[in-house]
């Protein structure tokens, strides 16, 4: 038609649609992050909901209500006990930073002779940065702490995450059935396997992250308290949060711990490094493999690339979601490759074989 090659036209149209899809994803990335966070939150609550549902047969809505009421009670308890302590330590550290940098151990820290002249240039820069940090962070922490305790000022995405997670938990089975029904009869077995693999990967990955964060918080709290290091709750909380960022997070936690202890004049920095190394061995080679019975199976270089690319695309949320996103792409690619090599399957019934025995 009019001298236009049909095959080239189809390829061009496909590339255009793919580019349009990427553009739409880019513009709605903040919304996608909220939904992704809701899915992760739903996976965190799913084992508890399943446990309660064993005692309340066919009453998933009631089980969800019990879990959410217990969660609200736990958050209120933490809000009145743990958050004020963390906020107080953060405000204290931010307030003392300028004086600690200008008159603390940084001025007495032995340095090699070649870089000793840089001390007089670096300390004023750090002092100005600490003063700027104090002027911005302290008012924010004071305001945020009061708002958290009074239940005011919550951002809409934070409110939407548990609400969306509730619907994901409540209607997961019907969503899966409707999604499978939207595919042709030949593709349903493959799509069903992909969904099952994604379910297992996300379940194990999120369970591992939560347990790693809890163990990190408990271990660092005990270690820092026993050895009388300052700001033990704050540093343990930072270490726990950074466990959610693969590869980069634990290394950043060690750097923050050493920096704070060095600035505050604490001794025994070598013990922090030794404990961190021993704890990483336990986390990475004992606890993590045990929790990840069906691991993400990604090469460390690919994980590091995903973390850096996620940071470039969406900041900290991108770093967190990069690894599961890569794992999902690997699952989809593996299943599609398997289907192309073995040929399409044809179930005898449109939905029954695809849904039989599947857990949601």
GUMI-984986 format. One record per residue (C-alpha): residue number from 1; x, y, z. Coordinates in steps of 0.02 Angstrom, whole numbers. Layout:
GUMI-984986
PT; NUM; X; Y; Z
...
***
This chain:
GUMI-984986
PT; 1; 0; 0; 0
PT; 2; 76; 165; -61
PT; 3; 248; 81; -67
PT; 4; 255; 54; 122
PT; 5; 323; -113; 181
PT; 6; 196; -194; 296
PT; 7; 326; -281; 404
PT; 8; 423; -120; 431
PT; 9; 261; -32; 474
PT; 10; 219; -164; 606
PT; 11; 393; -152; 681
PT; 12; 382; 38; 687
PT; 13; 210; 30; 766
PT; 14; 273; -94; 898
PT; 15; 421; 18; 940
PT; 16; 305; 168; 952
PT; 17; 188; 77; 1072
PT; 18; 333; 16; 1178
PT; 19; 405; 192; 1187
PT; 20; 232; 261; 1231
PT; 21; 217; 132; 1370
PT; 22; 387; 180; 1441
PT; 23; 339; 364; 1434
PT; 24; 176; 331; 1527
PT; 25; 269; 228; 1658
PT; 26; 393; 370; 1681
PT; 27; 258; 501; 1710
PT; 28; 158; 392; 1832
PT; 29; 309; 319; 1921
PT; 30; 259; 397; 2088
PT; 31; 89; 311; 2077
PT; 32; 171; 147; 2030
PT; 33; 285; 163; 2182
PT; 34; 132; 182; 2295
PT; 35; 50; 27; 2221
PT; 36; 214; -70; 2231
PT; 37; 233; -19; 2414
PT; 38; 54; -78; 2445
PT; 39; 93; -247; 2366
PT; 40; 247; -264; 2475
PT; 41; 149; -215; 2629
PT; 42; 17; -343; 2584
PT; 43; 150; -478; 2571
PT; 44; 215; -428; 2743
PT; 45; 42; -452; 2820
PT; 46; -7; -605; 2718
PT; 47; 72; -737; 2835
PT; 48; -18; -662; 2986
PT; 49; -183; -654; 2893
PT; 50; -162; -835; 2837
PT; 51; -125; -890; 3016
PT; 52; -282; -807; 3085
PT; 53; -384; -871; 2939
PT; 54; -347; -1049; 2993
PT; 55; -450; -1020; 3150
PT; 56; -585; -919; 3060
PT; 57; -637; -1025; 2913
PT; 58; -700; -934; 2758
PT; 59; -696; -766; 2847
PT; 60; -549; -678; 2764
PT; 61; -627; -507; 2789
PT; 62; -639; -536; 2977
PT; 63; -460; -600; 2982
PT; 64; -401; -443; 2892
PT; 65; -497; -334; 3015
PT; 66; -415; -419; 3163
PT; 67; -242; -400; 3088
PT; 68; -268; -216; 3047
PT; 69; -335; -179; 3222
PT; 70; -183; -265; 3298
PT; 71; -69; -169; 3179
PT; 72; -146; -3; 3228
PT; 73; -122; -46; 3412
PT; 74; 60; -92; 3381
PT; 75; 92; 70; 3286
PT; 76; 14; 172; 3426
PT; 77; 122; 81; 3553
PT; 78; 279; 113; 3450
PT; 79; 225; 293; 3422
PT; 80; 219; 328; 3609
PT; 81; 371; 225; 3659
PT; 82; 501; 204; 3521
PT; 83; 475; 353; 3405
PT; 84; 500; 489; 3540
PT; 85; 664; 406; 3592
PT; 86; 725; 397; 3411
PT; 87; 671; 575; 3377
PT; 88; 756; 638; 3535
PT; 89; 921; 555; 3490
PT; 90; 911; 621; 3311
PT; 91; 880; 799; 3372
PT; 92; 1021; 785; 3499
PT; 93; 1144; 723; 3368
PT; 94; 1093; 855; 3240
PT; 95; 1108; 993; 3372
PT; 96; 1281; 938; 3431
PT; 97; 1358; 907; 3260
PT; 98; 1437; 1079; 3233
PT; 99; 1523; 1081; 3403
PT; 100; 1575; 899; 3387
PT; 101; 1655; 930; 3218
PT; 102; 1744; 1091; 3266
PT; 103; 1806; 1037; 3439
PT; 104; 1788; 849; 3435
PT; 105; 1905; 709; 3391
PT; 106; 1919; 763; 3209
PT; 107; 2042; 898; 3261
PT; 108; 2148; 770; 3354
PT; 109; 2131; 625; 3234
PT; 110; 2305; 571; 3172
PT; 111; 2322; 585; 2984
PT; 112; 2462; 544; 2862
PT; 113; 2583; 687; 2839
PT; 114; 2538; 706; 2655
PT; 115; 2355; 749; 2690
PT; 116; 2378; 836; 2858
PT; 117; 2366; 1012; 2778
PT; 118; 2192; 969; 2715
PT; 119; 2125; 959; 2893
PT; 120; 2108; 1147; 2911
PT; 121; 2011; 1155; 2747
PT; 122; 1898; 1006; 2775
PT; 123; 1840; 1042; 2953
PT; 124; 1763; 1214; 2912
PT; 125; 1671; 1137; 2764
PT; 126; 1604; 998; 2875
PT; 127; 1558; 1126; 3007
PT; 128; 1456; 1229; 2883
PT; 129; 1371; 1071; 2818
PT; 130; 1328; 1018; 2996
PT; 131; 1257; 1191; 3036
PT; 132; 1150; 1186; 2879
PT; 133; 1097; 1009; 2923
PT; 134; 1045; 1065; 3096
PT; 135; 945; 1214; 3033
PT; 136; 843; 1103; 2917
PT; 137; 831; 936; 3005
PT; 138; 796; 987; 3185
PT; 139; 635; 1086; 3146
PT; 140; 579; 944; 3032
PT; 141; 607; 812; 3166
PT; 142; 520; 915; 3298
PT; 143; 370; 946; 3185
PT; 144; 366; 767; 3120
PT; 145; 375; 694; 3295
PT; 146; 228; 797; 3357
PT; 147; 126; 757; 3202
PT; 148; 159; 571; 3216
PT; 149; 109; 568; 3398
PT; 150; -48; 670; 3368
PT; 151; -95; 573; 3212
PT; 152; -94; 727; 3102
PT; 153; -4; 778; 2945
PT; 154; 10; 607; 2864
PT; 155; 43; 609; 2681
PT; 156; -86; 537; 2563
PT; 157; 30; 402; 2492
PT; 158; 67; 338; 2666
PT; 159; -119; 327; 2701
PT; 160; -154; 242; 2534
PT; 161; -26; 103; 2558
PT; 162; -119; 7; 2696
PT; 163; -287; 40; 2611
PT; 164; -228; -30; 2445
PT; 165; -143; -175; 2535
PT; 166; -310; -217; 2617
PT; 167; -393; -235; 2447
PT; 168; -247; -335; 2378
PT; 169; -260; -457; 2524
PT; 170; -449; -466; 2516
PT; 171; -470; -487; 2328
PT; 172; -307; -573; 2277
PT; 173; -394; -733; 2220
PT; 174; -524; -646; 2115
PT; 175; -391; -531; 2039
PT; 176; -288; -681; 1988
PT; 177; -437; -770; 1913
PT; 178; -487; -615; 1815
PT; 179; -309; -590; 1753
PT; 180; -297; -770; 1692
PT; 181; -466; -756; 1608
PT; 182; -404; -608; 1505
PT; 183; -276; -718; 1416
PT; 184; -308; -844; 1280
PT; 185; -328; -1027; 1322
PT; 186; -154; -1070; 1256
PT; 187; -66; -938; 1360
PT; 188; -153; -970; 1526
PT; 189; -38; -1110; 1588
PT; 190; 116; -1005; 1553
PT; 191; 42; -849; 1633
PT; 192; -12; -952; 1783
PT; 193; 166; -1017; 1806
PT; 194; 234; -841; 1792
PT; 195; 113; -777; 1924
PT; 196; 157; -921; 2040
PT; 197; 344; -891; 2018
PT; 198; 322; -704; 2050
PT; 199; 219; -743; 2204
PT; 200; 355; -857; 2275
PT; 201; 496; -735; 2235
PT; 202; 408; -586; 2314
PT; 203; 350; -685; 2466
PT; 204; 523; -751; 2505
PT; 205; 610; -587; 2464
PT; 206; 499; -480; 2573
PT; 207; 499; -605; 2715
PT; 208; 689; -607; 2709
PT; 209; 701; -416; 2708
PT; 210; 586; -397; 2858
PT; 211; 676; -529; 2959
PT; 212; 847; -458; 2912
PT; 213; 792; -283; 2965
PT; 214; 722; -346; 3132
PT; 215; 877; -448; 3169
PT; 216; 988; -301; 3123
PT; 217; 894; -183; 3238
PT; 218; 900; -305; 3384
PT; 219; 1083; -352; 3359
PT; 220; 1147; -174; 3343
PT; 221; 1040; -113; 3488
PT; 222; 1113; -247; 3603
PT; 223; 1290; -221; 3541
PT; 224; 1290; -31; 3553
PT; 225; 1201; -33; 3722
PT; 226; 1318; -161; 3801
PT; 227; 1473; -66; 3744
PT; 228; 1395; 103; 3793
PT; 229; 1402; 186; 3622
PT; 230; 1296; 344; 3604
PT; 231; 1134; 356; 3504
PT; 232; 1112; 167; 3506
PT; 233; 928; 166; 3458
PT; 234; 953; 292; 3317
PT; 235; 1102; 200; 3243
PT; 236; 1015; 31; 3259
PT; 237; 861; 101; 3173
PT; 238; 966; 172; 3030
PT; 239; 1052; 3; 3009
PT; 240; 883; -86; 3005
PT; 241; 811; 32; 2875
PT; 242; 964; 18; 2764
PT; 243; 945; -172; 2762
PT; 244; 804; -141; 2636
PT; 245; 931; -75; 2510
PT; 246; 1035; -220; 2442
PT; 247; 1225; -214; 2438
PT; 248; 1239; -26; 2464
PT; 249; 1132; -17; 2621
PT; 250; 1239; -120; 2742
PT; 251; 1399; -33; 2684
PT; 252; 1317; 137; 2709
PT; 253; 1259; 83; 2883
PT; 254; 1438; 41; 2933
PT; 255; 1500; 208; 2867
PT; 256; 1366; 302; 2965
PT; 257; 1405; 205; 3124
PT; 258; 1591; 239; 3111
PT; 259; 1565; 423; 3069
PT; 260; 1448; 456; 3216
PT; 261; 1557; 361; 3339
PT; 262; 1712; 450; 3275
PT; 263; 1634; 624; 3287
PT; 264; 1565; 591; 3462
PT; 265; 1735; 534; 3522
PT; 266; 1688; 353; 3556
PT; 267; 1828; 227; 3565
PT; 268; 1831; 49; 3502
PT; 269; 1794; 82; 3319
PT; 270; 1882; -80; 3277
PT; 271; 1753; -176; 3376
PT; 272; 1616; -99; 3269
PT; 273; 1703; -158; 3110
PT; 274; 1730; -333; 3183
PT; 275; 1549; -347; 3239
PT; 276; 1485; -282; 3071
PT; 277; 1591; -409; 2976
PT; 278; 1535; -554; 3087
PT; 279; 1354; -500; 3077
PT; 280; 1362; -486; 2887
PT; 281; 1427; -665; 2878
PT; 282; 1279; -721; 2984
PT; 283; 1154; -618; 2884
PT; 284; 1218; -659; 2710
PT; 285; 1270; -841; 2730
PT; 286; 1156; -909; 2867
PT; 287; 995; -812; 2891
PT; 288; 968; -747; 2714
PT; 289; 990; -918; 2626
PT; 290; 875; -997; 2755
PT; 291; 738; -869; 2725
PT; 292; 765; -866; 2536
PT; 293; 723; -1048; 2503
PT; 294; 676; -994; 2326
PT; 295; 798; -851; 2302
PT; 296; 799; -714; 2173
PT; 297; 950; -797; 2089
PT; 298; 1028; -636; 2025
PT; 299; 1213; -607; 2003
PT; 300; 1285; -480; 2127
PT; 301; 1343; -369; 1983
PT; 302; 1165; -366; 1914
PT; 303; 1098; -324; 2086
PT; 304; 1222; -181; 2104
PT; 305; 1177; -117; 1930
PT; 306; 992; -125; 1975
PT; 307; 1020; -28; 2136
PT; 308; 1118; 110; 2049
PT; 309; 995; 118; 1904
PT; 310; 848; 122; 2025
PT; 311; 929; 267; 2118
PT; 312; 949; 362; 1954
PT; 313; 768; 332; 1904
PT; 314; 671; 350; 2067
PT; 315; 791; 384; 2210
PT; 316; 779; 278; 2367
PT; 317; 615; 192; 2316
PT; 318; 698; 144; 2152
PT; 319; 845; 67; 2245
PT; 320; 725; -35; 2351
PT; 321; 614; -97; 2209
PT; 322; 755; -128; 2084
PT; 323; 799; -304; 2143
PT; 324; 620; -375; 2143
PT; 325; 590; -291; 1975
PT; 326; 743; -378; 1902
PT; 327; 688; -542; 1981
PT; 328; 515; -527; 1902
PT; 329; 592; -491; 1732
PT; 330; 702; -645; 1752
PT; 331; 549; -751; 1795
PT; 332; 451; -688; 1645
PT; 333; 598; -715; 1527
PT; 334; 632; -891; 1593
PT; 335; 451; -946; 1576
PT; 336; 431; -872; 1402
PT; 337; 593; -955; 1348
PT; 338; 531; -1120; 1420
PT; 339; 367; -1103; 1327
PT; 340; 453; -1065; 1162
PT; 341; 566; -1218; 1180
PT; 342; 432; -1343; 1236
PT; 343; 284; -1275; 1138
PT; 344; 118; -1207; 1202
PT; 345; 13; -1309; 1322
PT; 346; -172; -1334; 1294
PT; 347; -274; -1365; 1452
PT; 348; -435; -1462; 1441
PT; 349; -532; -1328; 1532
PT; 350; -518; -1140; 1514
PT; 351; -476; -1098; 1695
PT; 352; -486; -1252; 1805
PT; 353; -314; -1329; 1771
PT; 354; -231; -1160; 1785
PT; 355; -308; -1124; 1954
PT; 356; -303; -1297; 2032
PT; 357; -198; -1305; 2189
PT; 358; -131; -1129; 2173
PT; 359; -103; -1024; 2328
PT; 360; -131; -837; 2328
***
